[in-house]
Amino acid sequence: MTTVVQSYIGGRWLGAEGAQVLRSAVNGRPVAATHAEAIDFERAVSHARRVGLPALMKLDFQQRAERLKALAKYLNEHKEQLYAISAHTGATRTDGWIDIEGGTATLFAYAGIGSNELPAGNLVHEGPAMALGKRGGFSGTHILVPRGGVAVHINAFNFPVWGLLEKLAPSFLAGMPCIGKPATATSYLTEAAVRLIVQSGILPEGSLQLVIGGTGDLLDRLEGPDVVTFTGSADTAAKLRVHPNLVRQSIPFNAEADSLNCAILAPDVTPDDEEFDLFVKEIAREMTVKAGQKCTAIRRAIVPRQHLDAVAARLRERLAKVSVGDPATEGVRMGPLASRAQQDDVASRVALLLEHAELVYGARDHPAPQGEGVAEGAFFAPTLLLSRRPLEQAAVHDVEAFGPVCSLMPCEDLDEALALAARGRGSLVATLVTRDPRIAAQAIPLAAAWHGRLLILDREAAVESTGHGSPLPSLKHGGPGRAGGGEELGGLRAVKHYLQRAAVQGSPTMLSAVIGEHVRGAKLRESDIHPFRRWFQDLQIGDSLLTHRRTVGEADIVAFGGITGDYFYMHFDELAARESPFGKRIAHGYFVLSAAAGLFVSPAPGPVLANYGLDTLRFIKPVGIGDTIQARLTCKRKIDRNKKDAKGVGQGVVAWDVEVSNQLGELVASYDILTLVAKRE
């Protein structure tokens, strides 16, 4: 009996009666079937709003980050279950690793972003705050808050696990319940991942639901605070983008679409260079990993005309060594496409390309797939095409065969190579292989207008390069034009996509209360207790100390120069300094910084454990011999790290606002100092 793949809607699994049969990409045997039962999308959206959203908002950024970390660990502990199912999609172990452990790695990455870059509450201050009046009584800033809506994630078939998790991570961190809709062909693997997630009990109920099959009237039920993201074909992205309800309610829509990504071999590279082999290796890898079913795969290889034959020969040699077949068969390096339907689609698109191109390498040259029953599988041989007149032929820049297919094309020089790259009308990624930094400096600013990510590959980078086709959590994934015009990942940028930005105006005291951070001009809290003597829990935003004063003498400058070895003329050459814009010798900026620390530091052992860093340092006015400085230290921001040291003592990070002024009350230096502060047991 064929297993029915179920949806997870409203807190329960739905589906008992089979509908569409989902077959193994390897041998065509039934793996599972979608369910015939209709999904109540009103219930799904209502459950997300009434159950998921309140549950998420009971947690803050830091707590949601902890849940993501726990989930990543749990999925890694059960990953072999997913690998076993992944084999039916045609994935080799390496392909599965990219999808499964690439997904959990993204969860870990966003857990780190949440714990290290986001506050303990549910409001992000996107500063700095700025004075809007001359008297300091009116200020403004920006904040980011949870949207209070639902995130609908529509994914492609090629990454059933990573596609779900890379969208879940930032939206969950931002406090948005998610409704995930995987592509049907490989939805049985996504369902297995969601079953593990539900089984873990780590995510609050309602924070993740799963749709198997079509989306029905789901998009019609969305509202302004909601978000829709899509990964898939450019044609489908174009249709969804103009969905009447999304347009009418101005619902944010983010698309990451398949594109005709390219790799350029720069004219400085010759067949004798290591970079030449790197170029060939990168193309072959992108053609064969996931059987070329990656939105970031290289579809166009742009080569100086004089090296075209050499590149073609080395690619043929490398592709001939790629064993294709059942991934369970020892030695197989490339599996099938995801389905027979995908096989037919790739074949039809290759036929279109061959109307204006030559076949350099394909099924006629490649050994038959290895393994039992593979005749019914969705195999497609690595296929290398050649477009000899790419400036005249449009198909090579318009038609994408989403499989192990790449087109070679010659160029006369770097300018023509960049023009050919741009003919793709926008892509997710492009690679430039060069030895010359000057070529990179010339090409990258021009190429960046058309490509979302750019890899400059040479022998130095190759030692650690993650490759052309690997989106990373810390870097933007997305591209202009045909690639969808959207952005995913990119570290904190992805979380901000699911938050609402607002400008806030008011008195510094009011702004300080709203953002939980001291704004200059706000009311201060001064007492006889030095702020450095307070435990982390006892410190309050606005706790402040105005120090005693110190007059700077020539001996200070001479001593500081002697200690540091800094004998810059402005500090020691009376004549040269007199002719400078300052008209006099001045103290070292870092002496002012050090002297200010001497004014505000409480030297005895106490809750302040260590200096953690320095931010936003500016030297605003010079300090001359005979000037008198004074510092104000104010508790600006607190970040609970939710960690303990080796002795079990908890600690947090405190950012202190430091203002150093002269005898005229003028600000001479301004900065934030970060300290580790112990918690009271």
N, C-alpha and C positions, 0 to 999 in steps of 0.2 A: 504494500500500500504506500502510495506517495505521500510524503510528509507535506502538510499544508503550512505554508509560511503565514504567520499571523501578524496582524497589526496590534500595537499596544495603544489603546485609546481609553481615556477616562479612567485609568487605573486598572484596566483588565485587558487580557488578551482576547482578540476577536478573530474568528476564522476557524471553521470546521469542514466546510465543503470546498473541494478543490475547484479551481478554474483553469487558468493558464499554466501549462506544464513548463517547468524550468529545467533545462537539460544541461548535463555536464558538457563543458566546452571541450573536454578531452575525448570522450567517446560517444556523446550524444544520448547517453542513458538518462532517464528522469532522475533529477535530484530532489525536486520539490515542486510544489504548485502554489500559485497565489490563491487567496481565498475568494470565494464568490460573494460572501456577505458584503452588503453596502456599509460604508463607514458613515456614521453620524458626525459630520464635521462641526455642526453646531455644538454638540457635546464635547468634541475635542477642544475647540477654542474656549468654550466655557470652563472646561476643566483646567486648562492652562491659566486662565485669568483668575478663577475663584479658588483654586487649590495651589497650583504651582507658583503663581506670583507672590501670594502672601507668605508661602513657605520660604521662598528665596529671600524675600525682604526681611525675614526674621534673622537672616545671616548678613554679615557685612562682607566687604571685599576679601578681607583676610581669611574669614571663616570659609568662604566659598573656595578660596585658593587651597585651603587644607583639604576640602572635599575632592577637588580635582587631583591633588597629589595622591590621596588615598585611592581614588578610582584608578589612576594610572598603575599603581602598585598591584591592585586587585586584578586588573586585566592582564598585566604581565605574568602574574601567577597562573592565569588560566589561558595563556596565549596558545598553547598547543591545541586546544579545542578549536580555536579559530584557524590555525594553520591547516588542520585536517579538512575543514570545510572549504578553505581557500583553494585547495587543490582542484576542486570542481570548476573553479572559474578559469582554470588554465594557468594559474600562477605557479612559478617555480618557488623554491624556498626563498630565494633572493627577492623575487617579486612580492611574496607574502610579507617578508620583513619590511619592505618599504611601506606597505599598506598597514600592517598590524602594529609593528613596533614603531613605525613612523608616526602612527596615530597616538600611541601612548607617550612617545617622546614629546609630542606637541602638548599633551595634557601636562606633562612635567614642566615644560617650558612656561606655560601660562600659569601654572601653580607658582612658579618662581616669580613671574611678573607680578602676580597678585600680592605675594608676601613681601616683595622687595620694593615695588614701585607704587602700590596703592595703599591708601590709608585704612584705618580700622573701621571707619564708618561707611556710609553709602553716598558720600559726596566727595568729588575730586575738585580741589581748587586748581584751576588752570590759570595761574598768575603770570606775572606779578600784579598785585593791586596797584592802581595808579591814582594819583591825586587829580581830581577834576575841578578843584577850586584853588584859589590863591591862598586861602587862610587855613587849609588843611582840614576843613570840616566836611568835605564832600569827596568821596572816592568811588572807584568802580573796579570791577574785576569780572572774571568769567568762572562759572562753575559747570561741572558735568555731573548729572544725576541719572539714575536708572530711568528708562523711558516709561516703565509701567505697562509695557506691551508684550507681545508674543513674537518670537522669531520663527519663521518658517524657512527651513533649509531644504532645498531641492538639489539632489546630488546626481552625479554621473555614475555609470556602471564600472568605471575603471578602478576606482579606489573605494570599495564598499565600507571599509573601516575608517581609514584616514579621512575620507570625505566627510563622514559623520562627525568624527572627533575634532577635526581642525576647525569646524564651525561651532560645535558645541562649546569648546573650551572658552573662547572669548565672550560668547553670548551668555553662558552660564555665569562667568566671572562678573559680567555686567548686570546680572540679576534678571535676565530674561528667560522665561520658560521656552523650551524649544519643541517644535514639531518637525521631525526629520522625515523626508520622503526620498528614499534611495531609488535609483533606477531599477526597474523590475528584473532585468536579466540576472543580476547578481545580488538581489535583495535578500536571498537566503543567508548570505554571509553577514549582511548588516543586521538582520534579525537576530542572528546568533550573538553578535556583539551586544545588542540591546538587551537580550535575555540575561547576559552576564551582568550588565549594568543594573538591571532591575533586581536581579538575584543578590547583588552586593548590598543593597539597601543604603548605599552611600549617598546617592542623590535624593533630595526631598521629592516626595510624590508630586507629580504634575510638572516637574521640571523638564522631563523628556517624554515625548510620545513618538510613536512610529507609525507611518502610513505605508502600507504595502498596496501597490496598484496606483490608480489615478488619484488626482487631487480633487476631483469633483468640484463642489462649490466652495472649497476651502478659501480660496483667495477672495471670493465675494464676501466672506465673513470677517475680513480683517479691517482694522481701523487705523487711524493716524499714528498712534504710538507703536504700532507693529513694524516689523522689518521682514523683508523677503530677500533671501540670497539664493543664487542659482549657479550651478556649475554644469556645463554641457555644451551643446552646439551653439554656434553664433546665431543660427536661424531661430532656434527655440528661445534663446535669450531675447531676441528682437520681438518675438510675439508676446512673451511674458511682460516685457518692459512697458508695453502699451495696454496691459490689462485694464479695462475701464475702471474697476474699483481702486486699483493701485494709483492710477492717474488722478481719479476724482478726489481721493483722500490724501494725496501726496505721501503715500507710503514709501519709505526708502527701499530701493531695489538695487542690489549689488550683484553684478554678473561677472563670472570668470569663465570665459568661453574659449573653445578650442581655437588655435591660431596657427598660422604658417610660420613658426619660429625658424630662425636661421642661424647658421654658423658661417663666419667669414674667415678665410685664410688670408692674412695680410700679405702684401707683396714683398715684404722683407724676409719671409720664411721660404727656405729652399728645401728640396727633398732630403738634403743631408742634415737638416736641423732636427733636434729632438721635438721641437714644436710641430713639425710636419706630422710626425707619428702621433702626437697628442691629438691633433685635429682629426686624423683618421680614426683613432681609437674612440674619441668622443662621439663621432657620427655613428660608428658601429654599435656602440653601447646604447645610444638613444634609439636606434632602430630595433634593438632586440630586447632590452629590458621591458617587461610587461608587454612583450610582443609589439612594442611601439605604441601601445594604447595609453599614452600620457599626453595631457594637454600641453606639456612643456617639451615634447619630443622635437628633435630637429627634423624639419620637413624640407628645408632648402639649404644646400651646402654651396656656398659661393666661393669660387676658386679662381686665382689668376689663370688666364688662358694657357700660359706656358706650362702650368703644372697640372692641367686637367687630366691628362692621360696617366700621370704618376699617381694622382689621388685615386682615380678609378681603379687602377691596377692593385693598389694596396688595399682598397676597400673590398674588391672582389676576393682577394686572398684571405682577408680577415673574416668576411661573411661566410666563406666556404667552410670555415672551421667551427661555425656555430651549429651545434647539434640541436635539432628541433624534434619535439615529440612530447610524449606523456611525461610531465615533470617528475612522476614517480620512478621513471626509468633512469638508472645511473648514467651520469654524464650529460643528460639533457640540460641545455642552457636556455632554451626558449620554448615556451609552451604555445598553446593555441590562442586565437582571439576569444573573446568572451562568449560568443554565440555564433550559430550559423547565420543568423541575420546580420551580424557584424561582418562575418566573412563575405557575405554577398555584397554588403555596402562597400567594403574596401575594394573588392574586385571590380565593381562598377566604376569606382572613382579612379582606379589605376587605368582602366580602359579609356576613360576620358583624358587622362594625362598622356597616355600613349598616342593619342591622336596628334600630338605636337611634340612628342619626345621619343627617345630611343630607350630600349631596355638594355641596361648594362649588366644586370645580374637579377635573376629571379628564379621561379620554380623550375625552369628548364635546366638550371645550373646546380640546383640544390638537391641533396639527398632527400629521400622520402622521410616523412615523420616516423620516429621510433616509438614502439609500444604496441600493446594489444588493443584492438578495437579503434585505432586512431582514424580509420577510414571514415568514421561517422563524426569525427571531431571537427573543430572549426579552425584548422591549421591554415597558415598562410606563410609562404616562404619569404625570407628577407628579400626586398625588392628595391633595386637601385636604378633610377632613371637618369637620363641625361637630356637637358633642354639646351640645345646649342645656341639658340637666339632668344635668350630670356627677356630682352628688352622688347621684343616683338610679340612674344607669346604670353597671353594673359592667363591661361589655365594653370600654369605652374605657380602663379601667385594667388589664384582664387580657389582652386580645388584642393581640398585636404583629404587624403586617404588616411583614416585614423587607424593605422596599423604599422607594420614594420616596413615602411615605405619612405624613401628620401629621394629628392631630385638634385642632381648635380647641375650647376650652371656656371659658365665662365664669365669673367669680368676682365676689363682692360686695365683698370687701376682702382685705387681705393675709393675715389669718388663714385665710380660706377657701381662698385660693390655696395656702397651705402644707398645708392639710388635703388638697386635691386632689392635690398633689405626692406626699404620703405614701401615697395610695391605690395607687400603683404598687408598693408593698411592697418598695421597695429598688431603686435604680438606680445605674448607673455614674457619671452626671454630671447635674447640673442647672445651669441658667443663670438668674441674676436680673439683669434689666435695670432699673436705677434710677439716678436722679441724686442721691439723698439718702443720705449715709453713715449716717444714723440708721436708715433702713429696712434697709440692709445689716446693721448691727449687731444689729437686732432679728430679722431673718429667718435669717441664716446659721447661728447656733448651733442653731436649731430644725431647719433643713433638713439640717444635717450628720449627724443621726442616721439619715437615710434615703438619703443620696447619697454615693458614694465620692469625688467631686470636685465642687467648686462654682466656677463662673465668675461673677464680679460684673462685668457689662459696662456701661460708660459711655463717653462720648466720649474720656475720657483714656486708658482701657485699650485702646480700639479701635485706637489708633495702632499698637500692637505685639501685640495679642492674637492668639494662635494659634488661637483659636476654641473653640467648645463641644465639638466632636467630636475634638479632637486630643490623645491621650495623649502625655505627654512623658516621656523617660527619667528625669528628675530627680524626677517627681511620681508618687505612687501611682496605679495603674490597677486598679480593682476596686470593688466596692460590696457593701453588705449585702443580706440577704434574697434576693429574686428574682435580683439581679445575681450571685449565687454565693457571697458571703461571703468572697471571696479577695482577694489582693493580688498585683499584678505591678508591675514597674518600681519607681519610688520611689527611684532611686539605689542606695545601699548596702543598703537594705532588701531588695531583690530578691536580692542575693548572699547575704545572711544567711539567706534562706529555704532555700537549698541547703546551708547549713552546719549542723553540730550544735553546740549550746550545752551547755557543761558547767561546773559550779562546781568550783573547785579550792581545797583548803585545805592549809595547811602552814606551815612557817617562811618568813619573808620571803626568806631565802637560797634555799630550794627553789623558791618561786614565781618569784623573779627568774630562776632558771635555766630554768624551764619556759617562761615567757612572753617571755624575751629582753628583759626590761625591768627596770630597777632598781625594787625595792619598798623603801620606807623601812623600815629595821630590818635589811636584808640586809647581809651582809659587804661592806665597802668595800675598794677598792684604792687605797692612797695611796703616792705616791713623790715624789722630789725634782723630777720633771718636771711642770711645770704642765700640766693637761689641755688647755689651749688651744694648747700647743706640739706636740700630737700630730696626725698626719695621720689622715684619716678611717679608713683601713684599720687603723691602729695603736690607735685608741681602743677600749677595751673597756667593756662595761656595768659600772658600779660604779667606774670611775676617778673619784677624788674629791679635792677640795681643801678644807681648812678654812682660812679666811682669818685674817688678823690682825684686831684689834678697832679700833673707832672709837667715841669718845664724842661724843654729839650735844650741841652747845652752842646757846645762844640765837642766836649769830651765824649758825649754819647755817640756822636757821629764817628769820631776817631776810633773808639773802642769797637763799635759795631763793624766798621770797615776792617779792623785788624782781625776780628774773630772770623768774619765771613770771607775775607779776601776781596771784597767788593770796593774797589777804589775808583769808581766811576767819577768822571770829572765834576759832575753837578754836586758831588758831596765834598770834594777836596780841593778843586782848583778855583780859587777865589776870583781870578780875573776872567776865566772862561765862563764861570757861573754868572758873573755880573753882566756879561754880554748875552746871556741866554734869555728866553722869554720870561723866566722867573725873576731875573735881576739879582739873584742872590744864591748862596749855597743852601741846599735843602737836605733834610734828613732822608735816609733810605726809606722807601715805602715799607719794606719789611721790618725796619726798626720800629716804625709807627705801629705795625701789626703786633710785633713782639711786646712793645711797651704797653699797648692796650691790654694784652693778655696779662701782663704783670699787674695792671690796675684792677682787673676784674676777677682773676683767679683766686679761689680760696685754697690755700696750700695744704691744709690738713687733710688726712684721709677721710673719705666720705662717699656719698652715693655716686658722685661723678667718677667714672672709672677710667675713661680715656677720651682723647680727641679722636673723633671718627672721620673728620674731613672738613673741608672749607668750600663754601659755595658763594657765588655772586660777588666776589671781591672786586671792589673798585676803589682806586685812590683818586679822590675828587679834587682836593686842593693840596698844594704843597705845604709841608711843615718846615719852617725855617728855624735857625738858631734863635733861641729866646722865645719861641712860641710855646704856649701851654696847652696840653691836650687833656681831654677827659673822655671817658667811655660810658656808654649806657648799654647794659646787657639785659635783654628781655627774652623770656621764654616765648618762642614764636610758634613752634609746632612740636607735637609729640607723636611718635610712631611706636606702637607696641609691637615688638618683634616676636612675641609669644615664644621666646626661647629662654633656655637656662644655660649657664656656663657649667664647667666641669664640677663645680661645687654645688650645683643645684640652685644657684641664685638667678632669679629672673632679671631681665634687663630690657630696656627700651632705648630708642634713639630720640634725643631731644635736639631740635634745631633752635639755636639762640640767635636773635637779631642783635647785631653789634653796630652801634653808631659811635664813631670817634669824632669829636668836635674840638675846635680850637678856642682860644680865649674870647673870640668874637661871636661864638655860638655857631660858627660855620662848620658844616660837615666836611671833614677831611678824608675820612675812610668809612666804607660801609661794606658789610659782609655778613654771611650766616656761618656760624661755627656749629658743627655737629658733634655731639658727645654721646657716649654710652653711659647710661645712668641706671644704677641698680634699683631693683624693686625692694620695697620693705617686705620682710618675710611675714 
